[in-house]
Amino acid sequence: MKLDHLKVLRAVVETGTVKLAAETLNRTQPAISQALKALEFQTGTELFDRSGYRLELTPVGRRVYLQSLRVLSEADDLTHLIKHFEKGQEETITIAVDAAANPDVLTPVLLDLQSRFPDTRVILRAEVLSGAIEAVQTGTAALAVAPAIQVMLEEEGFDYIPVDRSFMRNVAAPSLIGAMGAPATLADLRGFHQVIARDSGQATGLFDRELGVQKGQRRWYVSDLHMKKQLLATGLGWGRLPEHLIADELAKGILQEIKLPNTHLSFDIEVFAFRMRKPSSGPVASYVWNTFEAASMSLEERERAGS
């Protein structure tokens, strides 16, 4: 059975007629008909009901067609893989890294990458909120490490690997918390500036709004989390930051968590490595992905052993 015959089958089903399939594939109608007959001879049954104007699949034909789609998809993946491996190692690989992700997750992967592919330049592209997703979708980055929601990654067509968990805390300098008095709800914080990291992407879909910002809130915007932490530490505002980024400041009392008795401000986030579901990755990007995958499997085994 030839792949060419399966491509003809797909074209005929999608267009509904031999004529349109021939135009789509830039072939003659007799060539299309001959390919269909050859396929039916190999399967030993008629694949189409030819009694109407449009060709309709028989029950067996539908099963053959559905299976052929899987075969053609795998053949396309293999073709892309071969083409990219023929090009050799990438000269440059870009990884988008969300500012809320703990860099300790990425460091072991980079150390391994440096020793195995010393001639490949690595670009770590810092992003906030939707920026990492956008970078992967547009091909600007081969993959990303960022907080995300699993369902969203599924819907956007990503392969993804859970790599870490983090805890987001709302914090402020002790002087500002003292000035707040005893706030009980988010509404009590409106009179104090919230420092917000601006989205580095186009903020579409899930991110097409300011997450965790209430209406009427006084606000300042910054482009990165380190600037945000600096402003919070000096008492210029309050805001949410990942725990790993402020562990020292919390320990030293430079920052304190804002605790509201009637509102739960802090929350967990899950961090994923993700890429497009059918990547045209070179060997370096594939190696990085496989390294994340192996690390994730080891983490799962350790968690099961400890439970």
LUMMAR-867986 format. One record per residue (C-alpha): residue number from 0; chain; x, y, z. Coordinates in steps of 0.5 Angstrom, whole numbers, plus 500, padded with zeros to 3 digits. Layout:
REM residues N
    i  ch   px   py   pz
  NUM   A    X    Y    Z
...
//
This chain:
REM residues 307
    i  ch   px   py   pz
    0   A  500  500  500
    1   A  503  507  498
    2   A  503  513  501
    3   A  501  516  495
    4   A  494  512  495
    5   A  493  514  502
    6   A  494  522  500
    7   A  489  521  494
    8   A  484  517  499
    9   A  484  523  503
   10   A  483  528  498
   11   A  477  525  495
   12   A  474  525  502
   13   A  475  532  503
   14   A  473  535  496
   15   A  468  530  495
   16   A  469  528  488
   17   A  475  525  483
   18   A  475  532  479
   19   A  476  536  485
   20   A  481  532  488
   21   A  485  532  481
   22   A  485  539  482
   23   A  487  539  489
   24   A  493  534  488
   25   A  495  537  481
   26   A  493  530  478
   27   A  489  528  472
   28   A  482  525  474
   29   A  484  518  471
   30   A  490  518  475
   31   A  486  519  481
   32   A  481  514  479
   33   A  487  509  478
   34   A  490  510  485
   35   A  483  509  488
   36   A  482  502  484
   37   A  489  500  486
   38   A  487  502  494
   39   A  481  498  493
   40   A  484  492  490
   41   A  489  492  496
   42   A  484  492  501
   43   A  479  487  497
   44   A  473  491  498
   45   A  470  498  495
   46   A  471  504  499
   47   A  466  509  496
   48   A  459  508  495
   49   A  459  511  487
   50   A  451  511  487
   51   A  451  519  488
   52   A  454  525  485
   53   A  459  526  491
   54   A  463  520  493
   55   A  461  517  500
   56   A  465  512  504
   57   A  462  505  505
   58   A  463  503  513
   59   A  469  499  511
   60   A  472  505  507
   61   A  471  510  513
   62   A  475  506  517
   63   A  481  505  512
   64   A  480  513  511
   65   A  481  514  519
   66   A  487  510  519
   67   A  490  513  513
   68   A  489  520  517
   69   A  494  517  522
   70   A  499  514  518
   71   A  499  520  514
   72   A  500  525  520
   73   A  506  520  522
   74   A  509  520  515
   75   A  509  528  515
   76   A  512  528  522
   77   A  517  524  520
   78   A  519  528  514
   79   A  519  534  518
   80   A  524  531  523
   81   A  529  528  518
   82   A  529  535  514
   83   A  531  538  521
   84   A  536  533  523
   85   A  539  534  516
   86   A  540  541  517
   87   A  545  539  523
   88   A  545  542  530
   89   A  542  549  531
   90   A  546  555  531
   91   A  541  558  536
   92   A  536  556  540
   93   A  531  561  544
   94   A  527  559  550
   95   A  522  563  553
   96   A  522  564  561
   97   A  517  567  565
   98   A  519  572  570
   99   A  515  568  575
  100   A  518  561  574
  101   A  524  559  579
  102   A  531  559  575
  103   A  533  553  579
  104   A  528  549  574
  105   A  532  551  568
  106   A  539  551  571
  107   A  541  544  570
  108   A  538  543  563
  109   A  542  549  561
  110   A  549  546  564
  111   A  547  539  561
  112   A  546  543  554
  113   A  552  547  555
  114   A  557  541  555
  115   A  553  537  550
  116   A  552  543  545
  117   A  558  548  546
  118   A  557  551  539
  119   A  550  553  540
  120   A  548  559  542
  121   A  542  560  547
  122   A  538  566  548
  123   A  533  566  554
  124   A  528  571  553
  125   A  524  574  559
  126   A  517  574  559
  127   A  511  576  563
  128   A  504  573  563
  129   A  502  571  556
  130   A  509  573  553
  131   A  512  566  553
  132   A  505  563  550
  133   A  506  568  544
  134   A  513  567  543
  135   A  512  559  542
  136   A  506  560  538
  137   A  509  565  533
  138   A  516  561  533
  139   A  520  566  536
  140   A  522  561  542
  141   A  523  553  541
  142   A  520  552  547
  143   A  518  556  554
  144   A  518  555  561
  145   A  512  559  565
  146   A  506  558  569
  147   A  500  556  566
  148   A  493  552  566
  149   A  493  545  564
  150   A  487  546  560
  151   A  489  552  557
  152   A  495  549  554
  153   A  491  543  551
  154   A  486  548  548
  155   A  492  552  545
  156   A  495  545  542
  157   A  502  545  546
  158   A  506  539  548
  159   A  507  540  556
  160   A  511  538  562
  161   A  510  540  569
  162   A  516  542  572
  163   A  515  546  578
  164   A  510  549  583
  165   A  511  556  586
  166   A  507  560  591
  167   A  505  567  589
  168   A  504  572  595
  169   A  501  579  596
  170   A  507  583  600
  171   A  508  590  602
  172   A  514  593  606
  173   A  512  593  613
  174   A  511  601  613
  175   A  506  600  608
  176   A  502  595  612
  177   A  502  599  618
  178   A  499  605  614
  179   A  494  600  611
  180   A  491  599  618
  181   A  488  593  619
  182   A  485  591  612
  183   A  479  586  611
  184   A  478  586  604
  185   A  481  587  597
  186   A  477  594  597
  187   A  481  596  603
  188   A  487  596  599
  189   A  484  601  593
  190   A  487  607  596
  191   A  494  604  596
  192   A  498  603  589
  193   A  498  596  587
  194   A  505  595  583
  195   A  503  591  577
  196   A  508  587  572
  197   A  506  589  565
  198   A  504  583  560
  199   A  510  582  555
  200   A  505  579  550
  201   A  499  581  546
  202   A  494  579  552
  203   A  489  575  548
  204   A  484  570  550
  205   A  485  568  558
  206   A  490  574  559
  207   A  486  579  556
  208   A  484  582  562
  209   A  488  584  568
  210   A  489  578  573
  211   A  488  580  580
  212   A  487  587  579
  213   A  480  590  582
  214   A  476  596  579
  215   A  478  603  581
  216   A  485  600  584
  217   A  491  605  584
  218   A  496  602  580
  219   A  503  603  577
  220   A  506  598  572
  221   A  513  596  571
  222   A  516  591  566
  223   A  519  586  570
  224   A  519  583  577
  225   A  525  585  580
  226   A  523  592  579
  227   A  517  590  582
  228   A  520  587  588
  229   A  525  594  589
  230   A  518  598  589
  231   A  515  594  594
  232   A  521  593  598
  233   A  521  601  599
  234   A  514  602  601
  235   A  511  605  594
  236   A  506  599  593
  237   A  503  592  594
  238   A  503  587  589
  239   A  504  579  588
  240   A  511  576  587
  241   A  513  568  587
  242   A  515  566  593
  243   A  522  564  591
  244   A  524  571  589
  245   A  522  574  595
  246   A  524  568  600
  247   A  530  573  603
  248   A  526  579  604
  249   A  521  575  607
  250   A  526  572  612
  251   A  529  579  613
  252   A  522  582  614
  253   A  524  587  608
  254   A  517  585  606
  255   A  511  582  609
  256   A  505  578  607
  257   A  498  582  606
  258   A  493  577  610
  259   A  486  579  609
  260   A  481  575  614
  261   A  476  575  609
  262   A  480  574  602
  263   A  485  569  600
  264   A  490  573  596
  265   A  496  568  595
  266   A  495  562  591
  267   A  499  556  588
  268   A  501  556  581
  269   A  504  550  576
  270   A  510  551  572
  271   A  510  547  565
  272   A  515  547  560
  273   A  511  547  553
  274   A  512  547  546
  275   A  508  546  540
  276   A  504  540  539
  277   A  508  538  532
  278   A  514  542  533
  279   A  519  542  527
  280   A  525  542  532
  281   A  532  541  531
  282   A  536  536  535
  283   A  538  541  540
  284   A  531  543  542
  285   A  529  536  542
  286   A  535  534  547
  287   A  532  540  551
  288   A  525  537  551
  289   A  527  530  552
  290   A  531  533  558
  291   A  525  536  561
  292   A  521  530  560
  293   A  526  525  564
  294   A  527  530  570
  295   A  519  530  570
  296   A  519  523  570
  297   A  524  522  576
  298   A  520  527  580
  299   A  514  523  579
  300   A  518  517  581
  301   A  521  520  587
  302   A  514  523  589
  303   A  511  516  589
  304   A  516  513  593
  305   A  515  518  598
  306   A  508  518  599
//
